[in-house]
Amino acid sequence: MILRTLKWLGLTLGLVVLAAVLFVWWAAGGQTDTSPVSLSRVENLPDAPAAADPDATLDRLTVMTFNIGYGRGPAGDLSGPWTRDHVLRHLDGLASQIAASGADVAALQEVDLASARSHDIDEGRYLRDKLGWAGLTCSVTWENNYVPFPYWPPSRHYGRMKSGQCVLSRWPIGAATRYRMEKPANNPFFRNWFYLDRAIDHVVIPVGGRELHVFNVHLEAFDATSRAAQAARLVALVNAEPSPLTVILGDFNALPPGVTPRSGFPDEPDITYDDDSVAVVAAAPGLSEVLLDADGVVTHPADAPNRRLDYIFHRAGLVEQSARVLSEPPVWSDHLPVVARFTVAPAGS
């Protein structure tokens, strides 16, 4: 009798372990594109209500970088779950803020494309349609069948995940390439099973017989070694594109050189910014940074900002006229958007 009971217990335990292994294997899967370099989805609506004429001379340009936090608002990743109405209200607020900025091109990070946590809304398309712009390209940076985070209770799990970053444009987009970056080697292997694939997007927008080159980035947030390597990869990609009409937009998850403090922030006390990722990019030949000499530039967390994580760099073909952080309420994300206005140098100048 005891032997039979032990056999049944062993069998039951074995089945439980097998089921757990199969669940983890299934949950960690779901990636539809694992290549290191791939073309991103481009969708153009040239007759959209607010589309700009791609044949007109490009003499002025306004750009924005904005980590939109997948429409959850400023409260952060642990504040869910969120209702569909909550997400839609924040997406509508984000669209209004982008439109009011006067931007021609917006580089967005943390955009859900078909995720359970945001009720399967394709946020890139939603924002493009709300804005009435012509061009949209999105790349997938996080795709799993099931993400068990936040860990407890299970009712708060993100579940099915498909998220990424997008570039929206008043002009139709010509091409977009996604460069996948390595996951942090310091992460436990099982964490990397469910970890996002940081990416650099290179987007080409033809305007007035010229090409605008936009790099959209979202660098590593928690591992300084990985973030520095990604910054170096960004510089290499930008250096390979000689166009003077080049702009880098993104959430660098890094502090400006020389700024203190670099740790102990009340909203994320465990994070230390001890890398020089921003300095690496700033030192690249021919690049200039907007708001470089401005005092007190902070972009995160949006409802009580205490540090700068979001940046715009540009080449000499784009002559800075003004730049600012949009900090006026209401706040629709945990990052504040950065906007820069340029005049465009004539071709050959």
C-alpha positions as CSV (number, residue, x, y, z in Angstrom):
1,M,0.0,0.0,0.0
2,I,2.8,2.4,0.9
3,L,4.7,1.5,-2.2
4,R,1.7,2.1,-4.4
5,T,1.1,5.5,-2.7
6,L,4.7,6.5,-3.3
7,K,4.5,5.5,-6.9
8,W,1.3,7.6,-7.4
9,L,3.0,10.5,-5.6
10,G,6.0,10.2,-7.8
11,L,4.0,10.0,-10.9
12,T,1.9,13.0,-9.9
13,L,5.0,15.0,-9.0
14,G,6.6,14.1,-12.4
15,L,3.5,15.2,-14.3
16,V,3.4,18.5,-12.4
17,V,7.1,19.1,-13.2
18,L,6.5,18.1,-16.9
19,A,3.5,20.4,-17.1
20,A,5.6,23.3,-15.6
21,V,8.4,22.7,-18.0
22,L,6.0,22.6,-21.0
23,F,4.3,25.8,-19.8
24,V,7.6,27.7,-19.4
25,W,8.7,26.4,-22.9
26,W,5.5,27.6,-24.4
27,A,5.3,30.9,-22.5
28,A,8.9,31.9,-23.5
29,G,8.1,31.2,-27.2
30,G,6.1,33.1,-29.7
31,Q,8.9,35.1,-31.4
32,T,8.1,35.6,-35.1
33,D,11.4,37.3,-36.1
34,T,14.7,36.4,-34.4
35,S,17.0,37.7,-37.2
36,P,19.7,40.2,-36.2
37,V,18.7,42.6,-39.0
38,S,15.3,42.8,-40.7
39,L,13.1,45.2,-42.6
40,S,10.4,46.6,-40.4
41,R,6.7,46.9,-41.3
42,V,6.0,50.2,-43.2
43,E,2.4,51.4,-43.7
44,N,1.8,54.6,-45.7
45,L,-1.5,56.5,-46.2
46,P,-0.4,59.3,-48.5
47,D,-4.0,60.7,-48.6
48,A,-4.3,60.9,-44.8
49,P,-5.9,64.1,-43.4
50,A,-2.8,65.6,-42.0
51,A,-0.3,64.1,-44.5
52,A,2.5,66.4,-45.7
53,D,3.5,66.8,-49.4
54,P,6.5,64.5,-50.0
55,D,7.4,66.6,-53.1
56,A,7.6,69.9,-51.2
57,T,10.9,71.4,-50.4
58,L,12.2,70.4,-47.0
59,D,13.2,73.6,-45.3
60,R,11.9,73.2,-41.8
61,L,11.6,70.1,-39.6
62,T,10.2,69.4,-36.1
63,V,10.9,66.1,-34.4
64,M,9.9,64.4,-31.2
65,T,11.1,61.5,-29.1
66,F,8.5,60.1,-26.7
67,N,8.5,56.9,-24.6
68,I,4.7,56.5,-24.3
69,G,4.7,53.6,-21.8
70,Y,2.2,51.6,-23.8
71,G,-0.6,53.9,-22.8
72,R,-0.6,52.9,-19.1
73,G,0.1,56.5,-17.8
74,P,2.7,57.8,-15.4
75,A,2.1,55.3,-12.6
76,G,4.6,52.7,-13.9
77,D,4.7,49.0,-14.8
78,L,3.4,47.8,-11.4
79,S,0.2,49.8,-11.4
80,G,-1.9,47.5,-13.6
81,P,-3.9,45.8,-14.7
82,W,-5.4,48.6,-16.8
83,T,-8.9,48.7,-18.3
84,R,-9.3,49.2,-22.0
85,D,-10.9,52.6,-21.4
86,H,-7.9,53.6,-19.3
87,V,-5.5,52.7,-22.1
88,L,-7.6,54.4,-24.8
89,R,-7.9,57.6,-22.7
90,H,-4.2,57.8,-22.4
91,L,-3.6,57.0,-26.1
92,D,-6.0,59.9,-27.0
93,G,-4.1,62.2,-24.6
94,L,-0.8,61.1,-26.2
95,A,-2.1,61.8,-29.7
96,S,-3.3,65.3,-28.6
97,Q,0.1,66.0,-27.1
98,I,2.0,64.9,-30.2
99,A,-0.4,66.9,-32.5
100,A,-0.1,70.1,-30.4
101,S,3.7,69.9,-30.5
102,G,3.8,70.6,-34.2
103,A,6.0,67.6,-34.8
104,D,6.5,66.3,-38.3
105,V,8.2,63.1,-37.2
106,A,7.7,61.3,-33.8
107,A,9.9,58.4,-32.6
108,L,8.0,56.4,-30.0
109,Q,9.2,53.8,-27.6
110,E,7.3,51.2,-25.6
111,V,4.4,50.9,-28.1
112,D,2.2,47.8,-27.7
113,L,1.3,46.2,-31.0
114,A,-0.9,43.3,-29.8
115,S,-0.5,42.8,-26.1
116,A,-2.9,41.4,-23.6
117,R,-2.0,44.1,-21.0
118,S,-3.3,46.8,-23.4
119,H,-6.2,44.8,-24.7
120,D,-4.7,43.9,-28.1
121,I,-4.7,47.5,-29.3
122,D,-2.2,48.2,-32.1
123,E,-1.1,51.5,-30.6
124,G,1.1,52.5,-33.5
125,R,-1.8,52.3,-35.9
126,Y,-4.2,53.9,-33.4
127,L,-1.9,56.9,-32.9
128,R,-1.2,57.2,-36.6
129,D,-5.0,57.2,-37.4
130,K,-5.7,59.7,-34.6
131,L,-3.0,62.0,-35.9
132,G,-4.1,61.6,-39.5
133,W,-0.4,61.2,-40.6
134,A,0.8,59.5,-43.7
135,G,3.7,57.3,-42.5
136,L,4.1,54.5,-39.9
137,T,6.7,51.9,-39.2
138,C,7.0,49.7,-36.2
139,S,9.5,47.1,-35.1
140,V,8.8,44.3,-32.5
141,T,11.2,44.3,-29.6
142,W,9.3,42.1,-27.1
143,E,7.3,39.1,-28.2
144,N,6.3,36.1,-25.9
145,N,3.3,33.9,-25.6
146,Y,3.0,34.7,-21.9
147,V,5.0,37.1,-19.7
148,P,4.5,36.2,-16.0
149,F,5.3,39.7,-14.7
150,P,4.5,41.3,-12.3
151,Y,5.2,38.0,-10.5
152,W,2.3,38.1,-7.9
153,P,-0.6,37.8,-8.0
154,P,-1.0,36.0,-11.3
155,S,-4.0,38.2,-12.1
156,R,-1.5,41.0,-12.8
157,H,0.6,39.1,-15.2
158,Y,1.2,40.8,-18.6
159,G,0.3,37.7,-20.4
160,R,0.6,37.6,-24.2
161,M,3.2,40.2,-25.3
162,K,3.9,41.9,-28.6
163,S,5.5,45.3,-28.1
164,G,8.0,47.5,-29.8
165,Q,8.9,51.0,-31.0
166,C,7.5,53.1,-33.9
167,V,8.2,56.1,-36.0
168,L,5.3,58.2,-37.2
169,S,5.7,60.7,-40.0
170,R,3.6,63.3,-41.8
171,W,5.3,62.1,-45.0
172,P,5.2,58.6,-46.4
173,I,8.1,56.5,-45.2
174,G,10.5,55.0,-47.7
175,A,12.2,52.2,-45.8
176,A,12.9,51.0,-42.2
177,T,15.5,48.6,-40.9
178,R,15.6,47.0,-37.4
179,Y,18.9,46.1,-35.8
180,R,18.4,43.7,-32.9
181,M,20.8,44.1,-30.0
182,E,22.1,41.5,-27.6
183,K,20.3,40.8,-24.3
184,P,22.3,41.5,-21.2
185,A,24.8,38.7,-20.6
186,N,24.6,39.4,-16.8
187,N,20.9,38.4,-16.8
188,P,20.1,34.8,-15.6
189,F,19.4,32.7,-18.7
190,F,15.8,32.2,-17.7
191,R,15.2,35.9,-17.4
192,N,16.4,36.4,-20.9
193,W,13.9,33.9,-22.2
194,F,11.2,36.6,-21.3
195,Y,13.4,39.7,-21.8
196,L,12.9,42.2,-24.6
197,D,15.2,42.5,-27.6
198,R,16.4,46.1,-27.6
199,A,16.6,47.5,-31.1
200,I,17.8,50.4,-33.2
201,D,15.5,51.4,-36.0
202,H,16.9,53.2,-39.1
203,V,14.0,54.9,-40.9
204,V,14.4,56.7,-44.3
205,I,11.8,59.4,-45.2
206,P,12.0,60.8,-48.7
207,V,11.0,64.5,-48.8
208,G,11.5,67.0,-51.6
209,G,14.0,64.9,-53.5
210,R,16.1,64.4,-50.4
211,E,16.2,61.7,-47.7
212,L,15.7,62.2,-43.9
213,H,17.4,59.5,-41.8
214,V,15.9,58.9,-38.5
215,F,17.4,56.5,-35.9
216,N,14.9,55.5,-33.1
217,V,16.5,53.9,-30.1
218,H,15.5,52.5,-26.7
219,L,18.7,51.4,-24.9
220,E,19.0,48.9,-22.0
221,A,17.6,50.1,-18.7
222,F,19.1,47.9,-16.0
223,D,22.5,46.7,-17.1
224,A,25.1,49.4,-17.7
225,T,27.6,47.2,-19.5
226,S,24.9,46.2,-22.0
227,R,23.8,49.8,-22.4
228,A,27.3,51.0,-23.2
229,A,27.7,48.3,-25.8
230,Q,24.4,49.3,-27.4
231,A,25.5,52.9,-27.5
232,A,28.6,51.9,-29.3
233,R,26.5,49.9,-31.8
234,L,24.4,52.9,-32.4
235,V,27.4,55.1,-33.2
236,A,28.7,52.5,-35.6
237,L,25.4,52.4,-37.5
238,V,25.1,56.2,-37.6
239,N,28.7,56.5,-38.8
240,A,27.9,54.2,-41.7
241,E,25.2,56.6,-42.8
242,P,26.8,59.8,-44.2
243,S,23.7,61.9,-44.8
244,P,23.8,65.4,-43.2
245,L,20.0,65.0,-42.7
246,T,20.4,62.5,-39.8
247,V,18.7,62.6,-36.4
248,I,18.8,60.3,-33.5
249,L,15.8,60.1,-31.2
250,G,15.2,58.0,-28.2
251,D,15.1,56.8,-24.6
252,F,18.8,56.2,-23.7
253,N,18.1,55.1,-20.1
254,A,21.3,57.0,-19.3
255,L,22.3,60.2,-17.6
256,P,24.2,63.1,-19.2
257,P,28.0,63.1,-18.6
258,G,29.0,64.6,-15.3
259,V,25.5,64.9,-13.8
260,T,25.1,63.9,-10.2
261,P,23.6,62.1,-8.4
262,R,23.8,58.9,-10.5
263,S,22.0,56.6,-8.2
264,G,19.5,56.6,-5.2
265,F,16.6,58.0,-7.1
266,P,13.4,57.7,-5.0
267,D,11.4,56.1,-7.8
268,E,14.1,53.5,-8.7
269,P,16.5,53.4,-5.8
270,D,18.2,50.2,-7.0
271,I,19.4,51.6,-10.4
272,T,22.9,53.1,-10.8
273,Y,23.8,55.0,-13.9
274,D,27.6,54.4,-13.9
275,D,28.1,54.2,-17.7
276,D,29.1,56.8,-20.3
277,S,26.6,55.8,-23.0
278,V,25.5,59.4,-23.7
279,A,29.1,60.6,-23.9
280,V,29.9,57.8,-26.4
281,V,27.1,59.0,-28.7
282,A,27.9,62.7,-28.2
283,A,31.5,62.1,-29.2
284,A,30.6,60.6,-32.5
285,P,31.9,62.7,-35.4
286,G,29.5,65.3,-36.7
287,L,26.8,64.9,-34.1
288,S,25.3,67.7,-32.0
289,E,22.9,67.3,-29.0
290,V,19.9,69.5,-28.5
291,L,19.4,71.1,-25.0
292,L,23.1,70.4,-24.3
293,D,23.7,73.7,-22.4
294,A,20.3,73.9,-20.9
295,D,20.0,73.8,-17.1
296,G,17.6,71.4,-15.2
297,V,16.6,69.3,-18.2
298,V,14.7,66.3,-16.8
299,T,12.4,63.9,-18.5
300,H,11.7,61.0,-16.0
301,P,9.5,60.2,-14.1
302,A,7.1,62.5,-15.8
303,D,4.9,63.3,-12.7
304,A,8.0,64.2,-10.6
305,P,11.0,64.4,-12.9
306,N,14.4,64.1,-11.4
307,R,16.7,63.0,-14.2
308,R,17.1,63.1,-18.0
309,L,16.9,59.8,-20.0
310,D,15.6,61.1,-23.4
311,Y,17.7,62.7,-26.1
312,I,17.9,64.1,-29.6
313,F,21.1,64.2,-31.6
314,H,21.5,65.6,-35.1
315,R,23.9,66.3,-37.9
316,A,24.9,69.6,-39.4
317,G,22.2,69.5,-42.2
318,L,19.7,70.1,-39.5
319,V,20.2,73.5,-37.8
320,E,18.7,73.7,-34.4
321,Q,16.3,76.6,-33.8
322,S,14.7,75.5,-30.5
323,A,14.2,72.5,-28.3
324,R,12.3,71.8,-25.1
325,V,10.8,69.2,-22.9
326,L,7.0,69.2,-22.9
327,S,6.3,69.3,-19.2
328,E,2.9,71.0,-19.1
329,P,0.1,68.9,-17.5
330,P,-1.7,66.6,-18.1
331,V,1.0,63.9,-18.0
332,W,0.2,60.9,-20.2
333,S,3.3,58.7,-19.7
334,D,6.1,58.1,-17.3
335,H,8.5,60.0,-19.6
336,L,8.2,63.5,-20.9
337,P,8.5,64.1,-24.6
338,V,11.4,66.1,-26.1
339,V,10.8,68.3,-29.2
340,A,13.3,70.0,-31.4
341,R,12.8,72.4,-34.3
342,F,15.3,72.7,-37.1
343,T,15.8,74.6,-40.3
344,V,17.2,72.4,-43.1
345,A,20.4,73.4,-44.8
346,P,20.2,73.5,-48.6
347,A,21.6,70.4,-50.4
348,G,25.3,70.6,-51.0
349,S,25.9,73.3,-48.3
